[in-house]
Amino acid sequence: MNNQELTDVLQVYFESLKNSHEAVRRYRERFPNREIPTHHKFRRLEENFAELNVWMHFQETPHTASREISQRCGTLQKTVLAILTKLKYIFYFPHKIQAKYK
């Protein structure tokens, strides 16, 4: 699939309110001469799109909290954490350390 076809697949999927079976039907009606993706393909593309979206937000501001990224991307925080873990990012929690005064 080229980029235009992938864009069309995502567009039809979101127009179908993320109902993959409905998306297959609409895609078949709209593009009868193209290869029709399975309903699993629609779901996988959405997952890949979500991963790309999270990764792009994380690359822009790597010190941003996962909660803020989830709000920007419109996805659950645990999904953001799962995506970043899959992409092999390591999480840490900064701790303030008081200096000793002599």
Phi, psi and omega in degrees: 000137176272177184298321180296319179294320178296320177298317178297320179299312180296319181298314179296322180297314180288328174295330180274013179057040177063026174266105188294325180291320176295322180296320178299316180297313180295320180296319179297321179291317186284324184232073185292338183268358180263162172292131184270121178288153177285166179294334176293324179297321178299316181293317179297321178296321178295318178297316178296322178296318179296319178298317180296318180298313179296315181300318180296317178295321181292323179293325179295316182221086186293343181264011180283144179292148181298329179296319179292319178298319180295324178291320179294321184275346182072036180227169181289150180297321181293332175291318177300314180297320179295319179295314181294326176293317178299325179276007174067037172269142182257134181263146174216156179245118180290140178237135176278136179242127180280140177279146177276135177257136179261000000 
